[in-house]
Amino acid sequence: MTRNAEARLHALGLELPPVPPARGAFKPYSRSGSLIFLAGQICEWNGEVRFTGQVGVTHDLPTGQKAAQLCALNLLASLSLALDGELDRVVCCHRLGGFVCAQPGYPDVPKVVNGASDLMFAVFGERGRHARTAVGVATLPAGASVEVDGIFEVSCHENEHASNWHVSR
């Protein structure tokens, strides 16, 4: 499999959205050494939350998975920002955390978050396999149906002092 993440996204008919502005007092990512910690991203595109309400009530499972995929695209946009557009520097996606707005007892929360997990594997191959948490919640920012955060390991350029490299918004 090619390591060209952008080409793989294009082959899937997908593109990265602009990095969404923070909806609170935080930045899109923080970096320590070769690890990049990505803030949770909701299912928005250009500031518009595309999926609101409870998965299993307002949306069916496939729609919930599309919402999770959109969260993952927003994560990749933030990751691309952190890497100056060089997504192929990803060594490994270590962890995703998925939060699904669902009614109590909704059994398919992990299947919803597969929308994000499947995209990471499709873009990065084996480097995209990760540990994961999938949690059902009562509410998410802006009424979003899904939110996903992540931790990635990346290769460093020689001139980077990675532990001090942060973006401010």
N, C-alpha and C positions, 0 to 999 in steps of 0.2 A: 504494500500500500504506500502511496505517496505521502510525504510529510507535509505537503502543501495544504494547509488548513483552509486558506481562502479558496483554492480550487475545489476542494471538497464541498465547501458551503455552496459555491456556485453550481456545482453538479447536482446538488440537492434542491436547487431553485431558491436558495435562501441568500439573504444579505444581512450584514450587520447594521442595526439601527444606530442612530447617534446615541452617545452615552446619555442616559436620562439624568436630568438634574436631581440632586439629592432632595428627598422630601423631609429632611430633618438635618440635625447638626452632625453630619458625618460626611466622610469622603467615599468615593466609589471603591477605593482599594487601599490597602496598607501592605507594606512589604517588609519582610525581615529575611535577610540573606537571600536564598533562592526560593523562598515561599512568598506567594502573593495571596492575601486574604481578601476575597471579594465581598463587598456589602451585598445584602439581599437585594434582589431585583424583582420587581413585580412584572406582570404581563402588560406592559405598555409599549407603545410605539409613538415616537414623536410627541410625548406628553399625554397621549390619549390612552387611558386604561381600556384595553380591548375586551377584557373578560372580567365582569363583576358578578358578585353573587356566589351562592354556594354550588359547588360541584356536587352532582347527585340530585339537586333540586332545580336550580336555574340552568345548569349545563350537564350534559351527559359525559361519560368517561372520555370518549374521543375528543370532545371539545376541551375538557380539562387537560388532556395531554397536549393539545395545541397551545393552551395557556402556559403550561410548564415549558414547552419548547420556546415560546417567546421570552420567558424569563431567562432561559439558557442563552438565547441570542443576546439579550442585554448583558448577561455576565460576560460573554465573549467580547462584546463591545468594550466593556470596562477593562477586560484583560488585554485587549489590543491596545488600548490607551496606555496601560501600564508598560507594555512592551514596545512602544513606539511602532505599532502596526506589525510586529513580528510574531505572530501566533505560532510559528513553527519553532519558537524557542521553548514551547511547552514540553517539559520532560514527562509530567504526569499530572493528571487531575486526581488529587488525593481524596477529596471529600466534597459531596454536595449535601446541602441541607434543604429539604423541601417542606413547605408549609402550604396546606390546602384548606381553604375556607370550605367547610363541609358541616352538615348536620351531625350531631352526636351519633355514633354507631355506623357512620358511612364506612363500608369495608374496603373500598378501593383506593384509599389515599396513596399507598405505594405504587399502584398502577398509574395514577395520575402523574406522579413525579417521574415515572419512566419516560415521559415526554422530554424531560431535561436530560436524563441519563442516556437515553438512546441517541440524542443529538451529540453528546460528548464523545460517545463511541464512534458515531458516524464521521465526526470531524477529525478525531485524533487516533482512531484505531485503538489498539491495546493501551496506548498512553491515556486514553479517555476513560478507562475502567476505574472505578472509585468506590470508596466506602460511602455510605449514605444514611441519612435519617429522613424519614417521611412522617410528618405529623399533621393531624387534622386540628384546625383551630377555628375559633368562633368568628374572628374578623382579621382583616389584613389592611395595610395602608391603602387609602383611596378606594376602599371597597373591592380591591382586587380579589380574584378567585384563587390565585397561586402566587407564591413568592419562593425564590430559590437563592441560596448563597453558595459560595464555593471556596476551596483552598487548592491552589495549583503550585506545583514546583516548576521552576523555569531555569534555563541555563543563563548564566551571567556573562555579560561582556567584560573584558578586562578592566575597562575604565569606570565601571559602575561600582559605587560603594553602596551596595544593595541595602544594608541595614539602615542607611540614612536616606534612602530614596523614597519619597512620598509625594503625593499630589495633594494640593489643597484646592478647595472649591469655595 
